[in-house]
């Protein structure tokens, strides 16, 4: 079981190493001194690795909380890594996402005029196709 004092005493070595907290949750220490909170889990018979955060920016308590969130998703048969990728894709600035935002705002047309409702509806239908 990790403690704050033990984490602070960890020194980088020549190779990366792991210090386990339990249940697949560990702190990985890199030769350059960086430290990552990681959670190793199995989903659909495959081993996966989820990077939770970095230390010291994320405390042990907060990292354990993130691990519990991932465990709760696993209990609901949801892959936490896949869920994170879906959320990231939804936040990206793709053409579809930007067009949806623009149409939701009423999309100003040329010469500072708003598009007519019919045009907005047609654009939304075209985006869905």
Residue pairs with C-beta under 8 A, 6 or more apart in sequence:
1 21
1 22
2 19
2 20
2 21
2 27
2 60
3 60
4 59
4 60
6 19
7 19
7 27
7 35
7 55
7 60
10 19
10 27
10 29
10 35
11 29
12 29
12 30
12 31
12 32
12 33
13 29
13 31
14 31
15 31
16 28
16 29
16 30
16 31
17 28
17 29
18 26
18 27
18 28
18 29
18 38
19 26
19 27
19 29
20 26
21 27
21 60
21 64
23 67
23 71
24 39
24 40
24 41
25 37
25 38
25 39
25 40
25 63
25 64
25 67
26 37
26 38
26 40
27 35
27 36
27 37
27 38
27 55
28 35
28 36
28 38
29 35
30 36
34 54
35 54
35 55
35 56
36 51
36 52
36 53
36 54
36 55
37 51
37 52
37 53
37 54
37 55
37 58
37 63
37 66
37 67
38 49
38 50
38 51
38 52
39 49
39 50
39 52
39 66
39 67
39 70
39 80
40 47
40 48
40 49
40 50
41 47
41 48
41 50
41 70
41 71
41 74
41 80
42 48
43 74
43 79
43 81
44 79
48 79
48 81
49 81
50 70
50 80
50 81
50 84
52 58
52 63
52 66
52 67
52 70
53 62
53 63
53 66
55 63
58 66
69 80
70 80
73 79
73 80
73 83
74 80
90 97
96 127
99 123
99 127
100 124
100 127
103 120
103 123
103 124
103 127
106 114
106 115
106 120
107 114
107 115
107 120
107 123
108 114
108 115
109 115
109 119
115 123
